[in-house]
Amino acid sequence: MIDRDWIGERLSIGFQPDDLRRLLLSDDGEAEVIYEAAREIRDGIFGRKAFIRAVVEFANTCRCSCLYCGMRAENEKIVRFTLEPDEIVDIAGRARENGIRTFFLQAAESEEYSADWLGDVIRRISDKGMMVLLCVGVHRESDLDLWYEAGARKFILKHETADAELFSEMKPGFTLEERIRWLRTLRAHGYHIGSGPLLGLPGQTVDTLVDDLLLMKELEVDMSSVAVFLPAEGTPLEDHPVGDVDLGLRFVAAMRLFLRDTLIPATSTFERLREDGQLKCFHAGANVITVNMTPARLRDDYELYSERFYVGLEHARRTIRRAGLEETTESELLGKE
């Protein structure tokens, strides 16, 4: 049985794979104990605080054929777009006016825009006094240096699954080994890195999820996250069932207990699948929430999954308050102000 003594002992001596499996397979009563312990770890490291970051999804043309993603190259049902730099920078300015200091530039993996183009956008946003976070897939190493010099300091690259065979099946033409190598490359170029799995892929098991936790620990990620699978129209997995929200919440808590000091977002998939889903993520140890500032006219064409839930600023602030946390900035949370 998982109780506070068991968790305390594992926190002291370290979680082994079998311990992580027990966390993920815990019953409802045990899960409440796990969530409470996860909150205590978070609060002990960061205080009772959380921060809001803003994301703009600025391009949706993709060269990849991921089976789960609505923006896969073969999907002809969506309209492709790339935002103009001035509009991206204006959106960042509005985020700053609302007290947000971390701006998240996200795009599908493509070369529709040049490295210099993105570097200019990064520089203009960084000059506003904002921390810039990238999630734009794999590019050239020289691009990483250019973007770092422009002001980007953080980079998210989801590994999606630590099962090498499943990874290659879900992302044709790519390998898990390459993905891990690129995460290490990001680190070598000075970036703080983030990664995590997509929970609910066909063939995924609890043992696979344990491996996801072990991989993030090995990579010493600064940001860790989990999204629950939701199908996207026009993909080979459009009829695949959604992922298990309760297992996702246990995974959030396991990340907090095992990885301890990472930044963990309450992702929108939880809110899309369950009422107060993001609040439940905070109760399981999360400390970040992302407001979507992609222009409304384009949001549905950035189809990570169909019928997305779009997090607004008031929802984000209300969720933080209901979690009993104080809103802060990323820099203050990390003790850099």
C-alpha positions in Angstrom: 0.0 0.0 0.0 1.2 3.5 -0.8 1.1 5.8 2.2 3.0 8.8 3.4 5.7 6.6 5.1 6.3 4.7 1.8 6.5 7.9 -0.2 8.9 9.5 2.4 11.2 6.5 2.3 11.3 6.6 -1.5 12.0 10.3 -1.5 14.9 9.6 0.8 16.4 6.6 -1.0 15.2 7.3 -4.5 12.4 5.9 -6.7 13.2 2.7 -8.6 11.3 1.6 -11.7 9.0 -0.6 -9.7 8.2 2.3 -7.4 7.2 4.5 -10.3 5.0 1.8 -11.7 3.2 1.6 -8.3 2.6 5.3 -8.4 1.1 5.1 -11.9 -1.1 2.1 -11.0 -2.2 3.5 -7.6 -5.9 3.3 -6.6 -7.9 6.4 -6.0 -7.2 6.5 -2.3 -3.5 6.1 -2.8 -3.6 8.7 -5.5 -4.8 11.3 -3.1 -1.8 10.6 -0.8 0.5 10.9 -3.9 -1.0 14.2 -4.9 -0.6 15.7 -1.5 3.0 14.6 -1.3 3.6 16.1 -4.8 2.1 19.4 -3.7 4.4 19.5 -0.7 7.5 18.8 -2.8 6.4 21.6 -5.2 5.7 24.1 -2.5 8.9 23.2 -0.7 11.0 24.0 -3.7 9.1 26.8 -5.4 6.7 28.1 -2.7 3.0 28.2 -3.2 3.3 29.9 -6.5 2.6 29.3 -10.2 3.2 31.3 -13.3 1.5 32.0 -16.6 3.2 31.9 -19.9 1.7 32.9 -23.3 1.9 30.9 -26.5 1.5 31.9 -30.1 1.4 29.1 -32.7 2.9 31.0 -35.6 3.2 28.4 -38.4 1.5 25.1 -39.1 3.2 23.8 -42.3 5.0 20.6 -41.3 7.4 18.2 -43.0 6.6 15.4 -40.6 4.0 12.6 -41.0 3.2 11.9 -37.3 0.3 9.5 -37.1 -1.4 11.5 -34.2 -1.1 15.1 -35.4 -3.6 17.0 -37.5 -0.8 19.1 -39.0 0.9 16.1 -40.6 2.2 16.7 -44.1 -0.5 14.5 -45.6 -3.5 16.2 -44.1 -5.0 18.3 -46.8 -8.0 19.4 -44.7 -6.3 22.3 -42.9 -5.2 25.6 -44.3 -1.5 26.3 -43.9 -0.3 29.6 -42.4 2.6 31.6 -41.1 2.0 34.7 -39.1 3.7 38.0 -39.9 6.5 39.0 -37.6 4.8 42.3 -36.6 1.6 40.4 -35.5 3.6 38.0 -33.4 5.5 40.8 -31.7 2.3 42.7 -31.1 0.8 39.6 -29.4 3.9 39.4 -27.2 3.4 43.0 -26.3 -0.2 42.4 -25.2 1.0 39.4 -23.1 3.5 41.7 -21.4 0.8 44.3 -20.7 -1.1 41.6 -18.9 1.8 40.8 -16.6 3.1 37.7 -18.5 6.9 37.6 -18.8 7.4 34.3 -20.6 6.5 34.0 -24.3 6.3 30.7 -26.0 6.9 30.5 -29.8 5.5 27.3 -31.2 5.3 26.0 -34.7 5.1 22.8 -36.7 8.4 21.4 -37.9 9.2 23.1 -41.3 11.5 25.4 -43.1 8.8 27.7 -44.4 10.5 30.5 -42.4 14.2 31.2 -42.2 16.4 31.1 -39.1 17.1 34.8 -39.5 13.3 35.5 -39.7 12.7 33.7 -36.4 15.8 35.2 -34.9 14.5 38.7 -35.6 11.2 37.8 -34.0 13.0 36.4 -30.9 15.1 39.5 -30.6 12.2 41.9 -30.8 10.3 40.0 -28.1 13.4 39.6 -25.9 13.9 43.3 -26.1 10.6 43.8 -24.4 12.1 42.1 -21.3 10.4 38.8 -21.9 11.8 35.3 -21.6 11.5 33.4 -24.9 10.7 29.7 -25.1 10.9 27.8 -28.4 9.0 24.7 -29.6 9.8 24.5 -33.3 11.2 21.0 -33.9 14.6 20.1 -35.3 16.7 22.6 -37.2 20.3 23.2 -37.9 22.8 23.6 -35.0 23.8 27.0 -36.4 20.1 28.0 -36.1 20.3 27.2 -32.4 23.2 29.5 -31.9 21.5 32.3 -33.8 18.3 32.0 -31.8 20.3 31.9 -28.5 22.1 35.0 -29.4 18.8 36.7 -30.3 17.5 35.9 -26.7 15.9 32.5 -26.7 17.0 30.4 -23.7 14.5 27.5 -23.5 13.5 24.9 -25.9 10.8 22.2 -25.7 11.1 19.1 -27.8 8.7 16.3 -26.8 10.1 12.8 -27.1 6.5 11.6 -27.3 7.4 8.0 -26.1 10.5 6.3 -24.8 9.5 3.1 -26.6 11.9 3.2 -29.7 9.7 0.9 -31.8 6.5 2.8 -31.0 8.3 6.1 -31.6 9.3 5.1 -35.2 5.8 3.8 -35.8 4.2 7.1 -34.7 6.8 9.3 -36.4 7.7 7.6 -39.7 11.2 8.4 -40.8 12.5 9.4 -37.4 14.0 7.5 -34.5 14.0 7.9 -30.8 17.8 7.8 -30.8 17.9 10.9 -33.0 15.4 12.6 -30.8 17.4 12.1 -27.7 20.6 13.1 -29.5 18.9 16.4 -30.5 17.8 17.1 -26.9 21.4 16.6 -25.8 22.4 19.0 -28.6 20.0 21.6 -27.4 21.6 21.4 -23.9 25.1 21.6 -25.4 24.1 24.9 -27.1 23.1 26.4 -23.8 19.3 25.9 -23.8 17.2 24.8 -20.8 15.3 21.8 -22.2 11.8 20.4 -21.8 10.3 17.1 -22.9 7.6 14.6 -22.2 5.3 11.9 -23.5 1.9 11.8 -25.2 -0.1 9.6 -23.0 -2.6 7.2 -24.7 -0.8 6.2 -27.9 -1.7 2.8 -29.3 0.5 0.1 -27.8 1.8 2.3 -25.0 2.0 0.6 -21.6 2.6 1.6 -18.0 6.1 0.2 -18.4 6.6 2.6 -21.3 5.5 5.5 -19.2 8.0 4.4 -16.5 10.6 4.6 -19.2 9.4 8.1 -20.1 10.1 9.2 -16.5 13.5 7.5 -16.4 14.4 9.2 -19.7 13.5 12.6 -18.5 15.5 12.0 -15.4 18.5 10.9 -17.4 18.2 14.0 -19.6 18.0 16.3 -16.5 15.1 18.2 -18.1 14.3 21.6 -16.8 10.7 21.3 -18.0 8.6 18.2 -18.0 5.1 17.7 -19.3 2.5 15.2 -20.3 -0.4 15.6 -22.7 -3.3 13.2 -22.9 -3.9 11.8 -26.4 -6.9 13.3 -28.2 -7.6 12.3 -31.8 -7.3 14.7 -34.7 -9.4 14.5 -37.8 -7.6 13.5 -41.0 -5.0 11.3 -39.3 -4.5 7.6 -39.1 -5.5 7.8 -35.4 -8.6 9.8 -35.8 -10.7 6.9 -34.4 -8.3 5.9 -31.6 -9.8 6.3 -28.1 -8.7 9.2 -25.9 -6.0 8.7 -23.3 -6.7 8.0 -19.6 -7.0 11.3 -17.7 -6.6 9.7 -14.2 -3.4 8.0 -15.4 -2.3 11.4 -16.7 -2.8 13.0 -13.3 -0.8 10.2 -11.7 2.0 10.9 -14.2 2.0 14.6 -13.3 2.5 13.7 -9.7 5.1 11.1 -10.5 7.0 13.7 -12.4 6.9 16.0 -9.4 8.0 13.3 -6.9 10.7 11.8 -9.2 12.0 14.8 -11.0 11.3 17.2 -8.2 12.4 20.7 -9.4 11.2 20.7 -13.0 8.6 23.2 -14.3 5.4 21.2 -14.9 2.5 22.7 -16.9 -1.2 21.9 -16.5 -1.8 21.2 -20.2 -5.0 22.0 -22.0 -5.8 18.3 -22.9 -6.8 17.7 -19.2 -9.3 20.6 -19.3 -10.6 19.4 -22.7 -11.3 15.9 -21.3 -12.4 16.7 -17.7 -14.1 19.6 -15.9 -11.4 21.4 -13.8 -8.8 19.1 -15.4 -6.1 21.8 -15.2 -7.0 22.5 -11.6 -6.5 18.8 -10.9 -3.1 19.1 -12.5 -2.1 21.8 -10.0 -3.4 19.6 -7.2 -1.1 16.9 -8.6 2.0 19.1 -8.4 1.9 21.3 -11.6 3.1 24.9 -11.4 2.7 26.4 -14.9 -0.3 27.2 -17.1 -0.1 28.4 -20.7 -2.5 31.0 -22.2 -3.2 30.6 -25.9 -2.8 33.8 -27.8 -2.9 32.4 -31.3 -5.3 34.6 -33.4 -8.8 33.1 -33.2 -9.0 33.1 -37.0 -6.2 30.6 -37.2 -6.5 28.5 -34.1 -8.4 25.6 -35.6 -5.8 25.2 -38.3 -3.1 24.5 -35.6 -4.7 21.1 -35.0 -2.8 19.2 -32.4 -6.1 17.6 -31.7 -9.7 18.3 -32.8 -12.0 20.5 -30.9 -9.2 22.0 -28.8 -9.7 23.7 -25.5 -8.1 27.2 -25.6 -6.9 28.5 -22.3 -7.7 32.2 -21.7 -6.1 34.5 -19.3 -9.0 34.7 -16.9 -9.4 31.0 -16.8 -5.7 30.6 -16.1 -5.7 33.1 -13.3 -8.9 31.7 -11.8 -7.4 28.2 -11.9 -4.2 29.3 -10.1 -6.3 31.0 -7.4 -8.5 28.0 -6.9 -5.4 25.9 -6.5 -4.5 28.1 -3.5 -1.4 29.4 -5.3 -0.2 32.9 -6.0 0.5 34.1 -9.5 4.1 35.0 -10.2 6.5 35.3 -13.1 8.9 32.5 -14.2 12.0 34.5 -13.2 10.6 35.2 -9.8 9.6 31.6 -9.3 13.1 30.5 -10.2 14.7 33.1 -7.9 16.2 35.2 -10.7 14.6 38.5 -9.9 
